[in-house]
Amino acid sequence: MNLSAQDITAEILTLPEQEQQEVADFTEFLKTKLARQQAKRFESCQQTLSNQLTEGARVLQVLEDVGLLGCMEGGDGKLSDDYKQHLWGNE
């Protein structure tokens, strides 16, 4: 059965008010379920990405995520490119 949004709306309007509320509740349940599934997929992808990064890359990612990367004074504005020089000298 392939119904358009208008057909579905028309069908819902034929139901008593209590059942229409059940349809609305079920729609909210489905949206919540979908959001949870998407969040799990995103978390899984992030975990996979995190596992693939080296320790240094993970540290840089965390610093970048929280907005701390590039916060040192007196830099040349390229801290994300030459952070080792700023932190440890000429490494």
C-alpha positions as CSV (number, residue, x, y, z in Angstrom):
1,M,0.0,0.0,0.0
2,N,1.5,3.3,-1.1
3,L,-0.5,6.2,0.3
4,S,0.3,9.9,-0.1
5,A,0.4,12.2,2.9
6,Q,-3.1,13.5,1.9
7,D,-4.5,9.9,1.8
8,I,-3.0,9.2,5.2
9,T,-4.4,12.4,6.7
10,A,-7.8,11.6,5.3
11,E,-7.7,8.1,6.8
12,I,-6.6,9.5,10.2
13,L,-9.4,12.0,10.1
14,T,-12.0,9.2,9.8
15,L,-10.9,7.9,13.2
16,P,-12.4,8.9,16.5
17,E,-10.4,11.5,18.5
18,Q,-8.9,9.0,20.9
19,E,-7.5,6.9,18.1
20,Q,-6.2,10.0,16.3
21,Q,-4.2,10.8,19.5
22,E,-2.8,7.2,19.4
23,V,-1.7,7.8,15.8
24,A,0.0,11.1,16.9
25,D,1.7,9.3,19.9
26,F,2.9,6.4,17.6
27,T,4.3,9.0,15.2
28,E,6.3,10.6,18.0
29,F,7.5,7.1,19.1
30,L,8.7,6.4,15.5
31,K,10.5,9.7,15.3
32,T,12.2,9.1,18.7
33,K,13.1,5.6,17.6
34,L,14.6,6.9,14.4
35,A,16.6,9.6,16.2
36,R,18.0,7.0,18.6
37,Q,19.0,4.7,15.7
38,Q,20.7,7.7,14.0
39,A,22.5,8.6,17.2
40,K,23.7,5.0,17.6
41,R,25.0,5.0,14.0
42,F,26.8,8.3,14.5
43,E,28.3,7.1,17.8
44,S,29.5,3.9,16.1
45,C,31.1,5.9,13.3
46,Q,32.7,8.2,15.8
47,Q,34.0,5.2,17.8
48,T,35.4,3.6,14.6
49,L,37.1,6.9,13.7
50,S,38.5,7.3,17.1
51,N,39.9,3.8,17.1
52,Q,41.6,4.5,13.8
53,L,43.3,7.7,15.0
54,T,46.7,7.7,16.7
55,E,46.9,8.9,20.2
56,G,48.3,12.3,19.1
57,A,45.5,12.7,16.6
58,R,42.9,11.8,19.2
59,V,44.3,14.5,21.5
60,L,44.2,17.0,18.7
61,Q,40.7,16.0,17.8
62,V,39.5,16.5,21.5
63,L,41.3,19.9,21.7
64,E,39.7,20.9,18.4
65,D,36.2,19.7,19.5
66,V,36.2,21.7,22.7
67,G,37.6,24.8,21.0
68,L,41.0,24.8,22.7
69,L,43.2,24.3,19.7
70,G,44.8,27.6,18.7
71,C,44.3,29.3,22.0
72,M,48.0,30.0,22.8
73,E,49.1,33.7,22.8
74,G,51.9,34.9,20.6
75,G,51.4,32.3,17.9
76,D,51.4,32.8,14.2
77,G,47.7,31.7,13.8
78,K,48.8,28.3,12.5
79,L,48.8,26.4,15.8
80,S,46.9,23.5,14.3
81,D,49.6,23.1,11.7
82,D,52.7,23.6,13.8
83,Y,51.5,22.9,17.4
84,K,54.6,20.7,18.1
85,Q,56.9,23.6,17.6
86,H,54.8,25.8,19.9
87,L,54.5,23.1,22.6
88,W,57.9,21.4,22.5
89,G,60.2,23.6,20.5
90,N,61.6,22.2,17.2
91,E,60.1,18.7,17.2
